[in-house]
């Protein structure tokens, strides 16, 4: 008799989801996207320490790998590259109204590392028009359950929320530089 075979990709994806559910802090509400996704696997809502649900929402793309290939880089510390992401997906992320984070589950170390998507895309924007796919730099200390990574995650969210307003004010100032000089 012949039966369907579960692919290694499906096994990695399921293990990644189990790891996220296990390691997500108690103050995160993880909402898995059940409809076919086009680059977003979950929404995470961050609550306050007292449990207030504030609408502080981020989008997440979860990728799983058997093992990340870490390299020592000075002064960045240990870094690795994410799996390939289609540039069409990255363009989609730039149009979303909430911050987007790429989560990469390293199944061998049982850690989920993250990268702020918009920040990385701003620094390699030209690649979105010249390549079919891109990767994101992952830092070893930026894991959701690591002391530094857990402490910095809210800061990255705040930075991405504030960026459009910051860009508006910089553009306004540069547009009116002569007026400010007078």
SELOZA-643236 format. One record per atom (N, C-alpha, C): atom name; x, y, z; residue in one letter. Coordinates in nm, 4 decimals. Each point is the difference from the previous one (the first is absolute). Layout:
<atoms>
ATOM   a      east     north        up  r
ATOM  CA         X         Y         Z  A
...
</atoms>
This chain:
<atoms>
ATOM   a      east     north        up  r
ATOM   N    0.0839   -0.1187    0.0000  X
ATOM  CA   -0.0839    0.1187    0.0000  X
ATOM   C    0.0877    0.1242    0.0000  X
ATOM   N   -0.0457    0.1010   -0.0680  X
ATOM  CA    0.0715    0.1271   -0.0022  X
ATOM   C   -0.0772    0.1006    0.0836  X
ATOM   N    0.0769    0.0850    0.0698  X
ATOM  CA   -0.0579    0.1050    0.0824  X
ATOM   C    0.0703    0.1319   -0.0305  X
ATOM   N   -0.0658    0.1112    0.0316  X
ATOM  CA    0.0695    0.1286   -0.0137  X
ATOM   C    0.1193    0.0030    0.0954  X
ATOM   N    0.0990    0.0778   -0.0353  X
ATOM  CA    0.1191    0.0137    0.0825  X
ATOM   C    0.0075    0.1422    0.0534  X
ATOM   N    0.0276    0.0110    0.1273  X
ATOM  CA    0.0158    0.1325    0.0615  X
ATOM   C    0.1385    0.0522   -0.0361  X
ATOM   N    0.0043    0.1170   -0.0612  X
ATOM  CA    0.1270    0.0550   -0.0475  X
ATOM   C    0.0816    0.0572    0.1162  X
ATOM   N    0.1307    0.0028   -0.0147  X
ATOM  CA    0.0853    0.0623    0.1025  X
ATOM   C   -0.0377    0.1463    0.0248  X
ATOM   N   -0.0408    0.0709   -0.1043  X
ATOM  CA   -0.0410    0.1398    0.0148  X
ATOM   C   -0.1186    0.0130    0.0944  X
ATOM   N   -0.0976   -0.0885   -0.0142  X
ATOM  CA   -0.1183    0.0040    0.0875  X
ATOM   C    0.0368   -0.0331    0.1442  X
ATOM   N    0.0936   -0.0929    0.0188  X
ATOM  CA    0.0457   -0.0334    0.1350  X
ATOM   C    0.0691    0.1192    0.0658  X
ATOM   N    0.0847    0.0680   -0.0766  X
ATOM  CA    0.0710    0.1175    0.0527  X
ATOM   C   -0.0995    0.1101    0.0341  X
ATOM   N   -0.0975    0.0218   -0.0868  X
ATOM  CA   -0.1011    0.1035    0.0243  X
ATOM   C   -0.0788   -0.0299    0.1280  X
ATOM   N   -0.0410   -0.1236    0.0191  X
ATOM  CA   -0.0752   -0.0370    0.1200  X
ATOM   C    0.0856    0.0153    0.1253  X
ATOM   N    0.1262   -0.0414   -0.0077  X
ATOM  CA    0.0898    0.0140    0.1150  X
ATOM   C    0.0246    0.1474    0.0324  X
ATOM   N    0.0064    0.0849   -0.1018  X
ATOM  CA    0.0189    0.1439    0.0213  X
ATOM   C   -0.1187    0.0599    0.0749  X
ATOM   N   -0.1203   -0.0401   -0.0385  X
ATOM  CA   -0.1206    0.0497    0.0671  X
ATOM   C   -0.0056   -0.0455    0.1456  X
ATOM   N    0.0367   -0.1263    0.0241  X
ATOM  CA    0.0011   -0.0493    0.1380  X
ATOM   C    0.1005    0.0794    0.0839  X
ATOM   N    0.1158    0.0300   -0.0583  X
ATOM  CA    0.1029    0.0762    0.0707  X
ATOM   C   -0.0477    0.1422    0.0303  X
ATOM   N   -0.0669    0.0635   -0.0958  X
ATOM  CA   -0.0522    0.1350    0.0243  X
ATOM   C   -0.1034   -0.0016    0.1118  X
ATOM   N   -0.0919   -0.0937   -0.0030  X
ATOM  CA   -0.1022   -0.0078    0.1044  X
ATOM   C    0.0631   -0.0242    0.1371  X
ATOM   N    0.1054   -0.0786    0.0036  X
ATOM  CA    0.0684   -0.0320    0.1253  X
ATOM   C    0.0786    0.1194    0.0547  X
ATOM   N    0.0617    0.0780   -0.0875  X
ATOM  CA    0.0914    0.1051    0.0434  X
ATOM   C   -0.0595    0.1399    0.0026  X
ATOM   N   -0.1167    0.0182   -0.0547  X
ATOM  CA   -0.0611    0.1330    0.0005  X
ATOM   C   -0.0227    0.0447    0.1436  X
ATOM   N    0.0423    0.1215    0.0343  X
ATOM  CA   -0.0223    0.0499    0.1363  X
ATOM   C   -0.1492    0.0031    0.0346  X
ATOM   N   -0.0303   -0.0069    0.1267  X
ATOM  CA   -0.1391   -0.0011    0.0463  X
ATOM   C   -0.0764    0.1256   -0.0395  X
ATOM   N    0.0713    0.1119   -0.0200  X
ATOM  CA   -0.0690    0.1248   -0.0335  X
ATOM   C   -0.0202    0.0160   -0.1517  X
ATOM   N    0.0250   -0.1052   -0.0767  X
ATOM  CA   -0.0288    0.0000   -0.1431  X
ATOM   C   -0.1268   -0.0807   -0.0259  X
ATOM   N   -0.0860    0.0544   -0.0835  X
ATOM  CA   -0.1128   -0.0755   -0.0527  X
ATOM   C    0.0380   -0.0328   -0.1440  X
ATOM   N    0.0252   -0.1280   -0.0278  X
ATOM  CA    0.0418   -0.0429   -0.1338  X
ATOM   C   -0.1233   -0.0486   -0.0751  X
ATOM   N   -0.0321    0.0687   -0.1092  X
ATOM  CA   -0.1161   -0.0354   -0.0811  X
ATOM   C    0.0484   -0.0521   -0.1349  X
ATOM   N   -0.0097   -0.1286   -0.0181  X
ATOM  CA    0.0428   -0.0620   -0.1255  X
ATOM   C   -0.0969    0.0385   -0.1104  X
ATOM   N    0.0537    0.0340   -0.1173  X
ATOM  CA   -0.0821    0.0312   -0.1167  X
ATOM   C   -0.0427   -0.1326   -0.0613  X
ATOM   N   -0.1295   -0.0257   -0.0006  X
ATOM  CA   -0.0479   -0.1290   -0.0486  X
ATOM   C   -0.0313    0.0026   -0.1494  X
ATOM   N   -0.0288    0.1144   -0.0545  X
ATOM  CA   -0.0231    0.0144   -0.1433  X
ATOM   C    0.1338   -0.0148   -0.0715  X
ATOM   N   -0.0004   -0.0433   -0.1237  X
ATOM  CA    0.1249   -0.0077   -0.0771  X
ATOM   C    0.0775    0.1283    0.0196  X
ATOM   N    0.1262   -0.0164    0.0368  X
ATOM  CA    0.0772    0.1212    0.0259  X
ATOM   C    0.0852    0.0353   -0.1206  X
ATOM   N    0.0286    0.1273   -0.0106  X
ATOM  CA    0.0830    0.0514   -0.1084  X
ATOM   C    0.1226    0.0684    0.0583  X
ATOM   N    0.0482   -0.0517    0.1110  X
ATOM  CA    0.1191    0.0565    0.0618  X
ATOM   C   -0.0189    0.0357    0.1446  X
ATOM   N   -0.1187   -0.0203    0.0545  X
ATOM  CA   -0.0256    0.0228    0.1422  X
ATOM   C   -0.0594   -0.1287    0.0574  X
ATOM   N    0.0660   -0.0519    0.1025  X
ATOM  CA   -0.0468   -0.1239    0.0625  X
ATOM   C   -0.0771    0.0242    0.1290  X
ATOM   N    0.0280    0.1141    0.0659  X
ATOM  CA   -0.0650    0.0262    0.1289  X
ATOM   C    0.0002    0.1489    0.0297  X
ATOM   N   -0.0915    0.0369    0.0861  X
ATOM  CA    0.0003    0.1336    0.0599  X
ATOM   C    0.0275   -0.0201    0.1483  X
ATOM   N    0.0847    0.0837    0.0531  X
ATOM  CA    0.0292   -0.0062    0.1427  X
ATOM   C   -0.0448    0.1322    0.0606  X
ATOM   N   -0.0823   -0.0106    0.1033  X
ATOM  CA   -0.0432    0.1181    0.0736  X
ATOM   C    0.0703   -0.0023    0.1345  X
ATOM   N    0.0655    0.1109    0.0307  X
ATOM  CA    0.0761    0.0119    0.1238  X
ATOM   C   -0.0908    0.0643    0.1053  X
ATOM   N   -0.0170   -0.0675    0.1125  X
ATOM  CA   -0.0816    0.0560    0.1082  X
ATOM   C    0.0906    0.0657    0.1039  X
ATOM   N   -0.0581    0.0773    0.0885  X
ATOM  CA    0.0760    0.0643    0.1072  X
ATOM   C    0.0270   -0.1023    0.1108  X
ATOM   N    0.0918    0.0319    0.0917  X
ATOM  CA    0.0263   -0.0919    0.1114  X
ATOM   C   -0.1244   -0.0317    0.0834  X
ATOM   N   -0.0979    0.0924    0.0021  X
ATOM  CA   -0.1227   -0.0246    0.0769  X
ATOM   C   -0.1078   -0.0701   -0.0831  X
ATOM   N    0.0335   -0.0325   -0.1272  X
ATOM  CA   -0.0938   -0.0743   -0.0830  X
ATOM   C   -0.0881    0.0837   -0.0897  X
ATOM   N    0.0229    0.1311   -0.0055  X
ATOM  CA   -0.0813    0.0845   -0.0880  X
ATOM   C    0.0333   -0.0310   -0.1460  X
ATOM   N   -0.1035   -0.0195   -0.0811  X
ATOM  CA    0.0162   -0.0243   -0.1427  X
ATOM   C   -0.0100    0.1362   -0.0678  X
ATOM   N    0.1123    0.0470   -0.0548  X
ATOM  CA    0.0111    0.1392   -0.0447  X
ATOM   C   -0.0070    0.0207   -0.1505  X
ATOM   N   -0.0006   -0.1086   -0.0780  X
ATOM  CA    0.0017    0.0165   -0.1447  X
ATOM   C    0.1414    0.0140   -0.0551  X
ATOM   N    0.1014   -0.0218    0.0822  X
ATOM  CA    0.1388    0.0049   -0.0457  X
ATOM   C    0.0267   -0.1291   -0.0770  X
ATOM   N   -0.0181    0.0067   -0.1312  X
ATOM  CA   -0.0033   -0.1168   -0.0862  X
ATOM   C    0.1185   -0.0002   -0.0956  X
ATOM   N    0.0585   -0.1181   -0.0239  X
ATOM  CA    0.1030   -0.0170   -0.1014  X
ATOM   C   -0.0346   -0.1218   -0.0849  X
ATOM   N    0.0519    0.0001   -0.1218  X
ATOM  CA   -0.0169   -0.1137   -0.0907  X
ATOM   C    0.1277   -0.0820    0.0015  X
ATOM   N   -0.0148   -0.1312   -0.0170  X
ATOM  CA    0.1147   -0.0897    0.0063  X
ATOM   C   -0.0038   -0.0990   -0.1160  X
ATOM   N    0.1155   -0.0182   -0.0627  X
ATOM  CA    0.0219   -0.1112   -0.0931  X
ATOM   C    0.0925   -0.0966    0.0716  X
ATOM   N   -0.0421   -0.1238    0.0163  X
ATOM  CA    0.0782   -0.1017    0.0705  X
ATOM   C    0.0617   -0.0954   -0.1011  X
ATOM   N    0.1324   -0.0111    0.0034  X
ATOM  CA    0.0730   -0.0947   -0.0834  X
ATOM   C    0.0737   -0.0956    0.0919  X
ATOM   N    0.0061   -0.1240   -0.0363  X
ATOM  CA    0.0726   -0.0986    0.0796  X
ATOM   C    0.1183   -0.0558   -0.0775  X
ATOM   N    0.1078   -0.0268    0.0711  X
ATOM  CA    0.1185   -0.0636   -0.0588  X
ATOM   C    0.0507   -0.1051    0.0977  X
ATOM   N    0.0638   -0.1018   -0.0542  X
ATOM  CA    0.0601   -0.1021    0.0873  X
ATOM   C    0.1088    0.0609    0.0866  X
ATOM   N    0.0871    0.0841   -0.0634  X
ATOM  CA    0.1119    0.0590    0.0728  X
ATOM   C    0.0464    0.1252   -0.0728  X
ATOM   N    0.0126    0.1098    0.0739  X
ATOM  CA    0.0556    0.1227   -0.0571  X
ATOM   C    0.1518   -0.0111   -0.0056  X
ATOM   N    0.0582    0.0605   -0.1011  X
ATOM  CA    0.1447   -0.0013   -0.0185  X
ATOM   C    0.0576    0.1312    0.0547  X
ATOM   N    0.0445   -0.0023    0.1253  X
ATOM  CA    0.0497    0.1206    0.0664  X
ATOM   C    0.1444    0.0266   -0.0388  X
ATOM   N    0.0305    0.1291   -0.0225  X
ATOM  CA    0.1356    0.0435   -0.0308  X
ATOM   C    0.0393    0.1084    0.0991  X
ATOM   N    0.1261   -0.0025    0.0437  X
ATOM  CA    0.0504    0.1062    0.0868  X
ATOM   C    0.0335    0.1199   -0.0863  X
ATOM   N   -0.0621    0.1136    0.0311  X
ATOM  CA    0.0264    0.1235   -0.0732  X
ATOM   C    0.0261    0.1095    0.1001  X
ATOM   N    0.1086    0.0662   -0.0137  X
ATOM  CA    0.0301    0.1141    0.0860  X
ATOM   C   -0.0545    0.1234   -0.0685  X
ATOM   N   -0.0611    0.0961    0.0563  X
ATOM  CA   -0.0359    0.0096    0.1417  X
ATOM   C   -0.1403   -0.0515    0.0289  X
ATOM   N   -0.0640   -0.0651   -0.0992  X
ATOM  CA   -0.1398   -0.0431    0.0147  X
ATOM   C   -0.0199   -0.1217    0.0887  X
ATOM   N    0.1053   -0.0693    0.0379  X
ATOM  CA   -0.0174   -0.1256    0.0714  X
ATOM   C   -0.0364   -0.1093   -0.0988  X
ATOM   N   -0.0623   -0.1035    0.0482  X
ATOM  CA   -0.0371   -0.1121   -0.0879  X
ATOM   C   -0.1264    0.0337   -0.0776  X
ATOM   N    0.0078   -0.0185   -0.1317  X
ATOM  CA   -0.1131    0.0276   -0.0875  X
ATOM   C   -0.0232   -0.1189   -0.0920  X
ATOM   N   -0.1208   -0.0080   -0.0505  X
ATOM  CA   -0.0375   -0.1019   -0.0980  X
ATOM   C   -0.0932    0.0666   -0.1001  X
ATOM   N   -0.0227   -0.0668   -0.1107  X
ATOM  CA   -0.0935    0.0496   -0.1010  X
ATOM   C   -0.1296   -0.0799    0.0098  X
ATOM   N   -0.1096    0.0690   -0.0210  X
ATOM  CA   -0.1317   -0.0649    0.0002  X
ATOM   C   -0.0157   -0.0835   -0.1261  X
ATOM   N   -0.1032   -0.0835   -0.0028  X
ATOM  CA   -0.0352   -0.0636   -0.1279  X
ATOM   C   -0.0373    0.1078   -0.1020  X
ATOM   N    0.0046   -0.0345   -0.1266  X
ATOM  CA   -0.0355    0.0932   -0.1074  X
ATOM   C   -0.1467    0.0425    0.0125  X
ATOM   N   -0.0228    0.1284   -0.0241  X
ATOM  CA   -0.1350    0.0568   -0.0018  X
ATOM   C   -0.0202    0.0629   -0.1376  X
ATOM   N   -0.1118   -0.0294   -0.0632  X
ATOM  CA   -0.0291    0.0613   -0.1302  X
ATOM   C   -0.0109    0.1511    0.0161  X
ATOM   N    0.0520    0.0744   -0.0971  X
ATOM  CA   -0.0101    0.1465    0.0078  X
ATOM   C   -0.1454    0.0445   -0.0131  X
ATOM   N   -0.0833   -0.0777   -0.0678  X
ATOM  CA   -0.1422    0.0353   -0.0072  X
ATOM   C   -0.0625   -0.0046    0.1397  X
ATOM   N    0.0417   -0.0955    0.0822  X
ATOM  CA   -0.0481   -0.0076    0.1384  X
ATOM   C    0.0504    0.1190    0.0799  X
ATOM   N    0.1271    0.0362   -0.0189  X
ATOM  CA    0.0564    0.1151    0.0710  X
ATOM   C   -0.0724    0.1285   -0.0380  X
ATOM   N   -0.0340    0.0162   -0.1276  X
ATOM  CA   -0.0769    0.1171   -0.0424  X
ATOM   C   -0.1362    0.0034    0.0684  X
ATOM   N   -0.0623   -0.1152    0.0118  X
ATOM  CA   -0.1284   -0.0115    0.0693  X
ATOM   C    0.0142    0.0452    0.1448  X
ATOM   N    0.1070   -0.0472    0.0672  X
ATOM  CA    0.0232    0.0386    0.1396  X
ATOM   C    0.0108    0.1504    0.0160  X
ATOM   N    0.0648    0.0669   -0.0953  X
ATOM  CA    0.0162    0.1459    0.0101  X
ATOM   C   -0.1333    0.0737   -0.0061  X
ATOM   N   -0.1019   -0.0617   -0.0576  X
ATOM  CA   -0.1308    0.0645   -0.0110  X
ATOM   C   -0.0920   -0.0270    0.1184  X
ATOM   N    0.0409   -0.0852    0.0912  X
ATOM  CA   -0.0858   -0.0314    0.1146  X
ATOM   C    0.0017    0.1158    0.1007  X
ATOM   N   -0.1125    0.0236    0.0661  X
ATOM  CA   -0.0100    0.1140    0.0917  X
ATOM   C    0.0589   -0.0233    0.1391  X
ATOM   N    0.0514   -0.1208    0.0262  X
ATOM  CA    0.0596   -0.0296    0.1307  X
ATOM   C    0.1418   -0.0509   -0.0216  X
ATOM   N    0.0866    0.0122    0.1016  X
ATOM  CA    0.1362   -0.0517   -0.0140  X
ATOM   C   -0.0007   -0.1498   -0.0319  X
ATOM   N    0.0954   -0.0419   -0.0823  X
ATOM  CA    0.0133   -0.1401   -0.0397  X
ATOM   C    0.1346   -0.0517    0.0494  X
ATOM   N   -0.0021   -0.1210    0.0541  X
ATOM  CA    0.1218   -0.0649    0.0472  X
ATOM   C    0.0117   -0.1369   -0.0643  X
ATOM   N    0.1231   -0.0337   -0.0386  X
ATOM  CA    0.0305   -0.1330   -0.0481  X
ATOM   C    0.0512   -0.0792    0.1184  X
ATOM   N   -0.0660   -0.1097    0.0314  X
ATOM  CA    0.0430   -0.0919    0.1054  X
ATOM   C    0.0592   -0.1224   -0.0692  X
ATOM   N    0.1204   -0.0389    0.0424  X
ATOM  CA    0.0630   -0.1199   -0.0549  X
ATOM   C    0.0239   -0.0970    0.1152  X
ATOM   N   -0.0695   -0.1117   -0.0053  X
ATOM  CA    0.0133   -0.1030    0.1032  X
ATOM   C    0.1165   -0.0911   -0.0358  X
ATOM   N    0.1034    0.0018    0.0842  X
ATOM  CA    0.1160   -0.0883   -0.0147  X
ATOM   C   -0.0308   -0.1235    0.0846  X
ATOM   N   -0.0405   -0.1067   -0.0657  X
ATOM  CA   -0.0469   -0.1177    0.0726  X
ATOM   C    0.1110   -0.0702    0.0769  X
ATOM   N    0.1249    0.0090   -0.0473  X
ATOM  CA    0.1098   -0.0674    0.0704  X
ATOM   C    0.0299    0.0668    0.1344  X
ATOM   N   -0.0097    0.1324    0.0050  X
ATOM  CA    0.0276    0.0705    0.1264  X
ATOM   C   -0.1278    0.0284    0.0790  X
ATOM   N   -0.1158   -0.0245   -0.0634  X
ATOM  CA   -0.1308    0.0268    0.0611  X
ATOM   C   -0.0142    0.1483    0.0361  X
ATOM   N    0.0432    0.0869   -0.0913  X
ATOM  CA   -0.0125    0.1447    0.0176  X
ATOM   C   -0.0677    0.0602   -0.1220  X
ATOM   N   -0.0743    0.1080    0.0254  X
ATOM  CA   -0.0628    0.0742   -0.1086  X
ATOM   C    0.0650    0.1373   -0.0041  X
ATOM   N    0.0720    0.0258   -0.1081  X
ATOM  CA    0.0672    0.1281   -0.0201  X
ATOM   C   -0.0911    0.0883   -0.0848  X
ATOM   N    0.0138    0.1314    0.0178  X
ATOM  CA   -0.0875    0.0899   -0.0745  X
ATOM   C    0.0789    0.1127   -0.0643  X
ATOM   N   -0.0615    0.0568   -0.1034  X
ATOM  CA    0.0543    0.1177   -0.0680  X
ATOM   C   -0.1164    0.0928   -0.0292  X
ATOM   N    0.0234    0.1291    0.0192  X
ATOM  CA   -0.0983    0.1019   -0.0349  X
ATOM   C    0.0031    0.0172   -0.1514  X
ATOM   N   -0.1089   -0.0349   -0.0651  X
ATOM  CA   -0.0036   -0.0023   -0.1460  X
ATOM   C    0.0220    0.1379   -0.0600  X
ATOM   N   -0.0764    0.0994    0.0434  X
ATOM  CA    0.0095    0.1322   -0.0628  X
ATOM   C    0.1394    0.0591    0.0148  X
ATOM   N    0.0616   -0.0160    0.1160  X
ATOM  CA    0.1347    0.0527    0.0216  X
ATOM   C    0.0976   -0.0619   -0.0998  X
ATOM   N   -0.0053   -0.1307   -0.0155  X
ATOM  CA    0.0904   -0.0670   -0.0935  X
ATOM   C   -0.0294    0.0402   -0.1441  X
ATOM   N   -0.1262    0.0132   -0.0345  X
ATOM  CA   -0.0338    0.0367   -0.1375  X
ATOM   C    0.0412    0.1427   -0.0330  X
ATOM   N   -0.0070    0.0892    0.0968  X
ATOM  CA    0.0471    0.1373   -0.0253  X
ATOM   C    0.1493    0.0009   -0.0312  X
ATOM   N    0.0764   -0.0897    0.0638  X
ATOM  CA    0.1446   -0.0004   -0.0218  X
ATOM   C    0.0414   -0.0749   -0.1276  X
ATOM   N   -0.0893   -0.0775   -0.0588  X
ATOM  CA    0.0331   -0.0709   -0.1246  X
ATOM   C   -0.1114    0.0154   -0.1034  X
ATOM   N   -0.0568    0.1209   -0.0038  X
ATOM  CA   -0.1176    0.0267   -0.0822  X
ATOM   C    0.0235   -0.0288   -0.1479  X
ATOM   N    0.1206    0.0301   -0.0513  X
ATOM  CA    0.0279   -0.0200   -0.1428  X
ATOM   C   -0.0150   -0.1461   -0.0417  X
ATOM   N    0.0182   -0.0920    0.0931  X
ATOM  CA   -0.0119   -0.1422   -0.0321  X
ATOM   C   -0.1439   -0.0395   -0.0342  X
ATOM   N   -0.0966    0.0770    0.0476  X
ATOM  CA   -0.1400   -0.0331   -0.0273  X
ATOM   C   -0.0341    0.0114   -0.1480  X
ATOM   N    0.0756    0.0817   -0.0746  X
ATOM  CA   -0.0281    0.0159   -0.1428  X
ATOM   C    0.0992   -0.0753   -0.0886  X
ATOM   N    0.1074   -0.0512    0.0586  X
ATOM  CA    0.1029   -0.0642   -0.0822  X
ATOM   C    0.0139   -0.1496    0.0251  X
ATOM   N   -0.0673   -0.0544    0.1004  X
ATOM  CA    0.0137   -0.1420    0.0335  X
ATOM   C   -0.1374   -0.0641    0.0140  X
ATOM   N   -0.0022   -0.1314   -0.0126  X
ATOM  CA   -0.1245   -0.0752    0.0183  X
ATOM   C   -0.0236   -0.0365    0.1457  X
ATOM   N    0.1099   -0.0050    0.0781  X
ATOM  CA   -0.0123   -0.0332    0.1412  X
ATOM   C    0.1109    0.0704    0.0787  X
ATOM   N   -0.0211    0.0084    0.1311  X
ATOM  CA    0.0976    0.0621    0.0888  X
ATOM   C    0.0075   -0.0824    0.1286  X
ATOM   N    0.1045    0.0264    0.0768  X
ATOM  CA    0.0114   -0.0600    0.1329  X
ATOM   C    0.0129    0.1126    0.1012  X
ATOM   N   -0.0204   -0.0358    0.1249  X
ATOM  CA    0.0086    0.0956    0.1092  X
ATOM   C    0.1100   -0.0443    0.0956  X
ATOM   N    0.0735    0.0973    0.0537  X
ATOM  CA    0.1037   -0.0320    0.0974  X
ATOM   C   -0.0653   -0.0257    0.1348  X
ATOM   N    0.0370   -0.1121    0.0602  X
ATOM  CA   -0.0479   -0.0361    0.1328  X
ATOM   C    0.1157    0.0122    0.0973  X
ATOM   N   -0.0278    0.0542    0.1176  X
ATOM  CA    0.1010    0.0125    0.1056  X
ATOM   C   -0.0312   -0.1036    0.1070  X
ATOM   N    0.1030   -0.0686    0.0445  X
ATOM  CA   -0.0194   -0.1093    0.0947  X
ATOM   C   -0.0736    0.0441    0.1266  X
ATOM   N    0.0302    0.1208    0.0495  X
ATOM  CA   -0.0612    0.0444    0.1252  X
ATOM   C   -0.1455    0.0456   -0.0173  X
ATOM   N   -0.0458    0.0158   -0.1248  X
ATOM  CA   -0.1383    0.0414   -0.0231  X
ATOM   C   -0.0900   -0.1220   -0.0185  X
ATOM   N   -0.0192   -0.0709    0.1105  X
ATOM  CA   -0.0917   -0.1138    0.0050  X
ATOM   C   -0.1133    0.0398    0.0949  X
ATOM   N   -0.1210   -0.0478   -0.0273  X
ATOM  CA   -0.1144    0.0463    0.0783  X
ATOM   C    0.0090   -0.0385    0.1466  X
ATOM   N    0.0692   -0.1092    0.0313  X
ATOM  CA    0.0077   -0.0408    0.1403  X
ATOM   C    0.1360    0.0313    0.0627  X
ATOM   N    0.0860    0.0733   -0.0712  X
ATOM  CA    0.1294    0.0406    0.0547  X
ATOM   C   -0.0177    0.1291    0.0799  X
ATOM   N    0.0839    0.0209    0.0980  X
ATOM  CA   -0.0110    0.1192    0.0846  X
ATOM   C    0.0049    0.1282   -0.0841  X
ATOM   N    0.1010    0.0121   -0.0849  X
ATOM  CA    0.0143    0.1214   -0.0815  X
ATOM   C   -0.1088    0.0069   -0.1055  X
ATOM   N   -0.0218   -0.1093   -0.0723  X
ATOM  CA   -0.1011   -0.0019   -0.1058  X
ATOM   C   -0.1396    0.0288    0.0508  X
ATOM   N   -0.0342   -0.0580    0.1148  X
ATOM  CA   -0.1319    0.0244    0.0584  X
ATOM   C   -0.0167    0.1439    0.0447  X
ATOM   N    0.1069    0.0579    0.0547  X
ATOM  CA   -0.0061    0.1385    0.0476  X
ATOM   C   -0.0065    0.0989   -0.1161  X
ATOM   N    0.0659   -0.0317   -0.1120  X
ATOM  CA    0.0043    0.0925   -0.1133  X
ATOM   C   -0.1213   -0.0084   -0.0920  X
ATOM   N   -0.0733   -0.1100    0.0034  X
ATOM  CA   -0.1131   -0.0158   -0.0916  X
ATOM   C   -0.0997    0.1159    0.0093  X
ATOM   N   -0.0423    0.0421    0.1206  X
ATOM  CA   -0.0914    0.1151    0.0073  X
ATOM   C    0.0615    0.1286   -0.0562  X
ATOM   N    0.1317    0.0158    0.0156  X
ATOM  CA    0.0676    0.1178   -0.0540  X
ATOM   C   -0.0066   -0.0006   -0.1528  X
ATOM   N    0.0229   -0.1179   -0.0618  X
ATOM  CA   -0.0085   -0.0098   -0.1456  X
ATOM   C   -0.1415    0.0299   -0.0482  X
ATOM   N   -0.0986   -0.0469    0.0735  X
ATOM  CA   -0.1388    0.0303   -0.0362  X
ATOM   C   -0.0239    0.1508    0.0047  X
ATOM   N    0.0431    0.0642    0.1084  X
ATOM  CA   -0.0193    0.1452    0.0147  X
ATOM   C    0.0728    0.0754   -0.1108  X
ATOM   N    0.1214   -0.0423   -0.0333  X
ATOM  CA    0.0765    0.0676   -0.1062  X
ATOM   C   -0.0750   -0.0077   -0.1323  X
ATOM   N   -0.0532   -0.1170   -0.0322  X
ATOM  CA   -0.0706   -0.0146   -0.1276  X
ATOM   C   -0.1317    0.0763   -0.0001  X
ATOM   N   -0.0667    0.0062    0.1134  X
ATOM  CA   -0.1244    0.0790    0.0078  X
ATOM   C    0.0273    0.1487   -0.0190  X
ATOM   N    0.1146    0.0480    0.0516  X
ATOM  CA    0.0336    0.1419   -0.0052  X
ATOM   C    0.0640    0.0410   -0.1325  X
ATOM   N    0.0505   -0.0933   -0.0766  X
ATOM  CA    0.0755    0.0353   -0.1205  X
ATOM   C   -0.0784    0.0833   -0.1013  X
ATOM   N   -0.1249   -0.0324   -0.0340  X
ATOM  CA   -0.0718    0.0833   -0.0982  X
ATOM   C   -0.0107    0.1466    0.0441  X
ATOM   N   -0.0261    0.0226    0.1277  X
ATOM  CA   -0.0104    0.1365    0.0499  X
ATOM   C    0.1367    0.0699   -0.0041  X
ATOM   N    0.1047   -0.0734    0.0362  X
ATOM  CA    0.1357    0.0534   -0.0058  X
ATOM   C    0.0349    0.0397   -0.1435  X
ATOM   N   -0.0284   -0.0893   -0.0961  X
ATOM  CA    0.0299    0.0280   -0.1407  X
ATOM   C   -0.0796    0.1219   -0.0482  X
ATOM   N   -0.1255    0.0129    0.0417  X
ATOM  CA   -0.0807    0.1155   -0.0371  X
ATOM   C    0.0631    0.1295    0.0503  X
ATOM   N    0.0414    0.0027    0.1268  X
ATOM  CA    0.0574    0.1222    0.0569  X
ATOM   C    0.1351    0.0341   -0.0622  X
ATOM   N    0.0823   -0.0986   -0.0305  X
ATOM  CA    0.1279    0.0261   -0.0668  X
ATOM   C   -0.0250    0.0572   -0.1391  X
ATOM   N   -0.0940   -0.0604   -0.0736  X
ATOM  CA   -0.0333    0.0501   -0.1340  X
ATOM   C   -0.0532    0.1428    0.0082  X
ATOM   N   -0.0860    0.0260    0.0963  X
ATOM  CA   -0.0555    0.1339    0.0183  X
ATOM   C    0.1111    0.1004    0.0307  X
ATOM   N    0.0905   -0.0382    0.0882  X
ATOM  CA    0.1086    0.0904    0.0359  X
ATOM   C    0.0888    0.0284   -0.1215  X
ATOM   N    0.0347   -0.1033   -0.0749  X
ATOM  CA    0.0852    0.0209   -0.1176  X
ATOM   C   -0.0697    0.0789   -0.1079  X
ATOM   N   -0.1304   -0.0185   -0.0139  X
ATOM  CA   -0.0769    0.0756   -0.0988  X
ATOM   C   -0.0071    0.1476    0.0345  X
ATOM   N    0.0094    0.0298    0.1276  X
ATOM  CA   -0.0133    0.1388    0.0454  X
ATOM   C    0.1293    0.0521    0.0631  X
ATOM   N    0.1142   -0.0502   -0.0431  X
ATOM  CA    0.1261    0.0332    0.0634  X
ATOM   C    0.0308    0.1492   -0.0061  X
ATOM   N   -0.0375    0.0635   -0.1121  X
ATOM  CA    0.0263    0.1435   -0.0113  X
ATOM   C   -0.0807    0.0791    0.1021  X
ATOM   N   -0.1248   -0.0401    0.0220  X
ATOM  CA   -0.0847    0.0674    0.0992  X
ATOM   C    0.0594   -0.0132    0.1402  X
ATOM   N    0.0519   -0.1177    0.0307  X
ATOM  CA    0.0588   -0.0197    0.1314  X
ATOM   C    0.1263    0.0837    0.0166  X
ATOM   N    0.0743    0.0174   -0.1105  X
ATOM  CA    0.1214    0.0811    0.0054  X
ATOM   C   -0.0296    0.1456    0.0298  X
ATOM   N   -0.1116    0.0506   -0.0516  X
ATOM  CA   -0.0378    0.1399    0.0218  X
ATOM   C   -0.0509    0.0167    0.1412  X
</atoms>
